[in-house]
Amino acid sequence: MTVPEVAHGDHVFWERIDSATEVSRTVSGRVLRFFIQPTRADCIHACTVDDIARLMSNVPPADLGRA
């Protein structure tokens, strides 16, 4: 399946990672990379990377792609 055209220039906002900061966290013994996009001045992220990593630590390792 392909998208015939993009309505917002070359990429939509969630595809633009040129200004993202990369951080790594270990979840269930596996190092995962997270990319943090800066927000607009009047916005904040709803949770932190550490919040997400903590939640993901409850996922069975096999479901994280680790057999």
GIGINOR-V856868 format. One record per backbone hydrogen bond with DSSP energy under -0.5 kcal/mol. CO is the residue of the C=O (numbers start at 1). NH is the residue of the N-H. E is the energy in kcal/mol with one decimal. If there is no record, write none. Layout:
[[CO;NH;E] [CO;NH;E]]
//
This chain:
[[2;4;-0.6] [5;7;-0.5] [8;11;-0.6] [12;15;-2.3] [12;16;-0.6] [13;16;-1.0] [15;17;-1.1] [17;20;-1.4] [21;36;-3.2] [23;34;-3.1] [25;27;-0.6] [25;32;-3.3] [27;30;-1.8] [30;27;-3.1] [30;32;-0.5] [32;25;-2.3] [34;23;-2.5] [34;36;-0.5] [35;37;-0.6] [36;21;-2.4] [40;43;-1.8] [48;52;-2.0] [49;53;-2.9] [50;54;-2.3] [51;55;-2.1] [52;56;-2.7] [53;57;-1.3] [55;58;-1.6] [56;59;-1.7] [60;63;-1.6] [60;64;-0.7] [61;64;-1.2] [61;66;-2.0] [62;65;-1.1] [65;67;-0.7]]
//
